[in-house]
Amino acid sequence: MNSVFTQVTSLCLTLIFCSCLTPATSFAQKTGEKPLTEGDLLQIAVQNICPVMGAELGSMGTPIKVRIGSQDSYLCCASCVGKEVNATHWKTIQTNIAKAQVNCPIMGMPVDASMESTVVDGRQIFVCCPPCIKKIQADTATAIAKVNHENGRYIQQGLAKQNEALQIAAQKICPVSGQLLGSMGQPVKVQVGESETAFLCCNACTGKKIDAGFWQQAQKNLAAAQGVCPVMGQAVDASMEFAVVNGRKIFVCCPPCIDKISKSPTEFTLKLNQQVTENLAAAKK
């Protein structure tokens, strides 16, 4: 899963509401040129595919945020702007959203895409029964927070391989031998300290002492690939403080950002992945 996340003229949209939103000669309407937020990245991961092409989001550049009826959605590329939404792909997206939501935020009962839903601030939320819709509308912040929490847990389960691939590409070298990761086979994941993980070039380096110089260079590589603090957007380097999310180091511009990352680890992991992907691609040019 190497994809992570380059940004429609206004068109009319007709939507039919059944048990979930279904496109009927539906077109995407552009919402603007604002940068994608951490929340957008979370929804991109949940949606997974483009409603027009069916392509995996991020596989054709940074997804483009659009509005379909009252609901926010994301396209895989600029060529999909203004094109008709594919009913099959839209149905798959509804399934993805319900699956990542897991439970009704009011009653805690399991939900699926066959159930009724409501749209809050552009977000589709499935419910176990119609009365829950009124309760969600009465306290939208709490409902969205619960859905975000479930989305985060669901997405984290599928992020492991992507996180490791990006960490290997960013770290670049083995902290024991200094060899380029991948030059001696599949890198070996190890734990460093109480919570941090790193990658070695081969099994022969397992259990050996980490070289201080190579370790320092690996940290510089990680910081350079990250580029900026995912919270504040300020430039970072390896001398700065950091948060550790699922063993992965995230450099921050100031200590308060650590607290923010700890409260929304999935959103900021997705943001980090986007930054690392874009910076590594730019470095190859």
Secondary structure by P-SEA (a helix, b strand, c coil): cccccccccbbbbbbbbccccccccbbbbbcccccccaaaaaaaaaaccccccccccccccbbbbbbcccccccccccccccccccaaaaaaaaaaaaaaacccccccccccccbbbbbcccbbbbbccaaaaaaaaacaaaaaaaaaaaaaaaaaaaaaaaaaaaaaaaacccccccccccccccbbbbbccccccccccccccccccccaaaaaaaaaaaaaaacccccccccccccbbbbbcccbbbbbccaaaaaaaaacaaaaaaaaaaaaaaaaaaaac
